[in-house]
Structures are given as structure tokens and as C-alpha cells.
């Protein structure tokens, strides 16, 4: 199941950052989409989740601290573009918004990096 969430922050970067941080905490804890609302309610709302997640961040690299009892946060992944992908991205219509929904085909390489094989609008 894929859950897409769009939060409106009215061009308020702090609010958008707060929402993103709260959702990162839910992702970090492995909360399934159908339990997101109750998870947020039970953890002080989006603000409480954002604060808790911020407390997990290690001061040196701003990545969540981990131990054996917690899930390991996702590592940074190298992403490269396949043949023709740049041209496909250039054809996306950003005239009405700075956001475009599109379908992306990814391939995980043996080294763990990702290759964007195709982009379709």
C-alpha cells in the first residue's frame, strides 16, 4: 500500500519542516499508514512527534541515534539518472505549480545505489 500525504504549510517553511519531522518520526518507528492518525494522537500530535524525533538526532550528524532496540534509519543513497531521464524530467509541466506528480521507475544496483530508469507524467 502506498500512502501519499500532502500537508499545506502556506509557504511557511517552519511549519513544513515541523510536519516533515513529525512524519519522519512515524516512518522511523515503522507506523503503517492506517495507524498514522492514532500514532500522532498518542504521541502529542505532529508537534510532539517532531520534538521526539529531534531528540533522537545525534548532534554530530543530525541523523537519528540508533541502538539494538530501534529500527535503523535509512542511509543516504546515491541516485543516478538513466538514459533519457533528464529529457523526460525537462518535459514535466511546472507552469501551474512547483510540484508535479509523476511515476518513477527505480532500479537498485548491486552497490546499493539507485538508478532512475524512467519518469512518466
NORKA-V446369 format. One record per residue. RES is the residue in three letters. PHI is phi in radians with two decimals (999 if undefined). D_CENTER is the distance of its C-alpha to the mean C-alpha in whole Angstrom. Layout:
RES_PHI_D_CENTER, RES_PHI_D_CENTER
This chain:
UNK_999_16, UNK_-2.05_13, UNK_-2.01_12, UNK_-1.88_10, UNK_-2.09_10, UNK_-2.06_12, UNK_-1.91_13, UNK_-1.65_16, UNK_-1.92_16, UNK_0.84_19, UNK_1.02_19, UNK_-1.72_18, UNK_-1.09_16, UNK_-1.14_17, UNK_-1.15_16, UNK_-1.07_12, UNK_-1.13_12, UNK_-1.05_13, UNK_-1.06_11, UNK_-1.09_8, UNK_-1.12_10, UNK_-1.12_11, UNK_-1.23_8, UNK_-1.10_7, UNK_-1.12_11, UNK_-1.09_11, UNK_-1.11_8, UNK_-1.01_10, UNK_-1.45_14, UNK_1.30_13, UNK_-1.31_14, UNK_-1.22_14, UNK_-0.94_14, UNK_-1.26_17, UNK_-1.95_17, UNK_-1.06_15, UNK_-1.05_17, UNK_-1.20_20, UNK_-1.10_18, UNK_-1.07_17, UNK_-1.03_20, UNK_-1.39_22, UNK_-2.18_20, UNK_1.43_21, UNK_1.31_18, UNK_-1.11_15, UNK_-1.19_17, UNK_-1.10_18, UNK_-1.16_15, UNK_-1.10_14, UNK_-1.14_17, UNK_-1.09_17, UNK_-1.13_14, UNK_-1.07_15, UNK_-1.19_19, UNK_-1.34_17, UNK_-1.20_16, UNK_-1.36_19, UNK_-1.13_21, UNK_-1.33_21, UNK_-2.22_18, UNK_0.95_15, UNK_-1.90_14, UNK_-1.05_14, UNK_-1.20_18, UNK_-2.28_19, UNK_-2.55_22, UNK_-1.10_23, UNK_-1.51_22, UNK_-2.01_19, UNK_-1.24_16, UNK_-1.33_15, UNK_-1.19_12, UNK_-1.12_10, UNK_-1.44_12, UNK_-1.16_12, UNK_-2.14_13, UNK_-1.29_15, UNK_-2.14_15, UNK_-2.19_18, UNK_-1.74_19, UNK_-1.35_22, UNK_-1.06_25, UNK_1.47_25, UNK_-1.20_21, UNK_-1.00_22, UNK_-1.16_25, UNK_-1.13_23, UNK_-1.16_20, UNK_-1.08_23, UNK_-1.43_24, UNK_-1.15_21, UNK_-1.61_22, UNK_-1.77_21, UNK_-1.18_24, UNK_-1.73_23, UNK_-2.78_20, UNK_-1.57_17, UNK_-2.35_15, UNK_-2.30_16, UNK_-1.52_15, UNK_-2.63_16, UNK_-1.72_16, UNK_-2.11_15, UNK_-1.81_17, UNK_-1.96_16, UNK_-2.24_18, UNK_-1.53_18, UNK_-1.49_21, UNK_-1.02_23, UNK_-1.47_22, UNK_1.61_18, UNK_-1.29_17, UNK_-1.97_16, UNK_-2.02_18, UNK_-1.42_17, UNK_-1.50_20, UNK_-2.72_20, UNK_-2.33_18, UNK_-2.26_20, UNK_-1.65_20
